[in-house]
Amino acid sequence: MDEKPFGLRWYARRRSEIPKGRNLLHRTEDFFMSFITTAMPASPAKPSSKSKFTAKRLVTDALLAAIYFALTYFVIKPAGESLKITFASLALVVTALLFGPADACIVAFIGEFLYQTILYGVTATMPIWLIPPVLHAFLLGLFARLLSKNGKPLYTRIVPCYLVCVGTAILNSFANSAALYADSHIYGYYKPELVFGMMLIRILIATATALLIALVARTLVETLQKQHVV
């Protein structure tokens, strides 16, 4: 009898189904779509009742938070803990484009809380590390609302969508650097080169990653809307 929890069994099965020749970004996209479409089967475009819609929205937020948490393990560390490349924010961009700032903040908070708790435990600086992703999610959702014009959601407007994703990613990079600065002072490992030495590299990586995530997120959101999954 397989003793693994359902989520781990599902993840292992789905991961084995993804072609191994595909790169990390495509594997992330495949993982995202397979999770959503498995957990949230297609439904009518217009919910029959407000309570049903609210329940489905909460379930969707929980699934997106789980996806955020799972994507934190798809990470590249070219310079150790001080420099990471991850596609976890894909879940935040998708949530923000679909539902706005409130849902995006919920997904960011739950997903990052799980990540911090499981990887580092409950620490004195956990609230500090929760701020960057929640702020990132809030800004994504806010601009998604503000820049949707004439019934056209942000994901259908190519240039503004890419600008929002890149701009908020750069701000998130600064926020993470500030969190690292605070954490290093509290725990006594502060070194200027650790916090500020790779700032330019972090910004360049954040920009490149945001462009790729925007490309994938626009496709995902359009597909999910067409299939009436959300």
C-alpha positions in Angstrom: 0.0 0.0 0.0 1.3 3.4 -1.0 1.7 5.4 2.2 2.4 8.8 0.5 -0.3 11.5 0.9 -2.6 11.9 -2.1 -1.0 15.2 -3.1 2.5 13.7 -3.3 1.2 10.7 -5.2 -0.6 13.0 -7.7 2.5 15.2 -8.0 4.8 12.2 -8.7 2.4 10.7 -11.3 1.9 14.0 -13.1 5.6 14.9 -13.1 6.4 11.5 -14.7 3.9 12.3 -17.4 5.6 15.5 -18.5 8.1 15.0 -21.4 11.6 15.1 -20.0 12.9 17.1 -22.9 11.0 20.2 -22.0 12.7 23.0 -20.2 11.9 24.2 -16.7 9.5 26.9 -17.8 7.5 24.5 -20.0 7.5 21.8 -17.2 6.2 24.5 -14.8 3.4 25.4 -17.2 2.5 21.7 -17.8 2.4 21.1 -14.0 0.2 24.2 -13.4 -2.3 23.3 -16.1 -2.5 19.6 -15.1 -3.1 20.5 -11.4 -5.8 23.1 -12.1 -7.7 21.0 -14.7 -7.5 17.9 -12.6 -8.8 19.6 -9.4 -11.2 22.0 -11.0 -13.3 20.4 -13.8 -15.0 22.6 -16.3 -18.2 24.3 -15.2 -20.7 26.7 -16.7 -19.4 30.1 -17.5 -22.0 31.7 -15.2 -22.4 30.2 -11.7 -25.9 29.5 -10.6 -25.7 31.2 -7.3 -23.5 33.6 -5.4 -22.8 31.1 -2.6 -21.6 28.5 -5.2 -19.3 31.1 -6.8 -17.9 32.1 -3.4 -17.2 28.5 -2.5 -15.5 27.9 -5.8 -13.4 31.0 -5.5 -12.2 29.9 -2.1 -11.3 26.4 -3.4 -9.5 28.0 -6.4 -7.5 30.2 -4.1 -6.5 27.2 -2.0 -5.4 25.3 -5.1 -3.4 28.3 -6.4 -1.7 28.6 -3.0 -0.8 24.9 -3.2 0.6 25.6 -6.7 2.6 28.5 -5.4 4.0 26.3 -2.6 4.8 23.5 -5.1 6.6 25.9 -7.5 8.9 27.1 -4.7 10.7 23.8 -5.1 11.3 24.4 -8.8 14.2 26.6 -7.9 17.7 27.3 -9.3 20.4 28.7 -6.9 23.4 29.9 -8.9 24.9 31.6 -5.9 23.4 29.8 -2.9 20.6 31.3 -0.8 21.5 34.9 -1.7 20.4 34.4 -5.4 17.4 32.3 -6.4 15.5 31.8 -9.7 12.0 30.5 -9.2 8.7 30.5 -11.0 6.5 30.6 -7.9 5.2 34.0 -8.7 3.4 32.5 -11.7 0.6 31.5 -9.3 0.4 35.1 -8.1 0.2 36.6 -11.6 -2.5 34.1 -12.7 -4.5 34.8 -9.5 -4.1 38.6 -9.9 -5.2 38.5 -13.6 -8.2 36.3 -12.8 -9.5 37.7 -9.5 -7.6 40.8 -8.4 -5.6 41.9 -5.3 -7.5 40.3 -2.5 -7.3 36.7 -3.8 -3.7 37.3 -4.9 -2.7 38.4 -1.4 -4.5 35.3 0.1 -2.6 33.0 -2.2 0.7 34.7 -1.6 0.3 34.6 2.2 -0.8 31.0 2.4 1.8 29.7 -0.1 4.7 31.6 1.4 3.6 30.7 5.0 3.7 27.0 4.1 7.1 27.4 2.4 8.7 29.3 5.3 7.2 27.0 7.9 8.2 23.7 6.2 11.7 24.9 5.1 12.8 27.0 8.1 10.1 26.5 10.8 8.4 29.3 12.6 11.1 32.0 13.1 11.2 35.6 14.4 11.7 36.9 10.9 9.0 34.9 9.2 6.6 38.0 9.1 9.4 39.9 7.3 9.7 37.3 4.6 5.9 37.2 4.2 5.8 40.9 3.2 7.6 40.7 -0.2 5.3 38.1 -1.9 2.1 39.6 -0.4 3.1 43.1 -1.5 4.0 41.7 -4.9 0.6 40.0 -5.2 -1.2 43.1 -4.0 0.5 45.3 -6.7 -0.2 42.8 -9.4 -3.9 42.6 -8.5 -4.2 46.3 -8.1 -2.7 47.1 -11.5 -4.7 44.3 -13.1 -7.9 46.0 -11.9 -6.8 49.6 -12.7 -5.5 48.8 -16.2 -8.4 46.8 -17.4 -10.3 49.1 -19.8 -13.5 48.9 -21.7 -14.2 45.3 -20.6 -10.8 44.2 -21.7 -8.9 42.5 -18.9 -5.2 43.2 -18.5 -4.0 39.8 -19.8 -5.5 40.8 -23.2 -3.4 44.0 -23.3 0.1 42.7 -24.2 2.3 45.7 -23.4 0.6 46.9 -20.2 0.6 43.3 -18.9 4.3 42.8 -19.5 5.1 46.2 -18.0 3.1 45.4 -14.8 4.7 42.0 -14.5 8.3 43.3 -14.9 7.7 46.4 -12.8 6.2 44.5 -9.8 8.9 41.8 -10.1 11.7 44.5 -9.8 9.9 46.0 -6.8 9.7 42.5 -5.3 13.4 42.1 -5.8 14.0 45.2 -3.7 11.6 44.0 -1.1 13.4 40.6 -0.8 16.7 42.4 -0.5 15.3 44.5 2.3 14.0 41.3 4.0 17.4 39.8 3.6 19.0 42.9 5.1 16.7 42.7 8.2 17.1 39.0 8.6 20.9 39.2 8.3 21.1 41.8 11.0 18.7 40.0 13.4 20.7 36.7 13.1 24.1 38.3 12.8 25.3 37.2 9.4 25.2 40.6 7.7 27.7 41.2 4.9 27.3 44.2 2.5 28.2 42.0 -0.5 25.6 39.4 0.5 22.7 41.9 0.5 23.8 44.6 -2.0 26.6 42.9 -4.0 24.1 41.0 -6.3 21.4 43.7 -6.5 22.0 44.3 -10.2 22.0 40.6 -11.0 18.8 40.1 -9.0 17.1 42.9 -11.0 18.2 41.4 -14.3 17.1 37.9 -13.3 13.8 39.3 -12.0 13.2 41.1 -15.3 13.9 38.1 -17.4 11.9 35.7 -15.2 8.9 38.2 -15.2 8.9 38.3 -19.0 8.7 34.5 -19.2 6.1 34.3 -16.4 4.0 37.0 -18.2 4.1 35.0 -21.4 3.0 31.8 -19.7 0.4 33.5 -17.4 -1.4 35.2 -20.3 -1.7 31.8 -22.1 -2.8 30.0 -18.9 -5.5 32.6 -18.0 -6.8 32.7 -21.6 -7.0 28.9 -21.6 -8.7 28.7 -18.2 -11.3 31.3 -19.2 -12.1 29.6 -22.5 -12.5 26.2 -20.8 -14.6 27.9 -18.0 -12.4 26.2 -15.4 -12.5 29.4 -13.3 
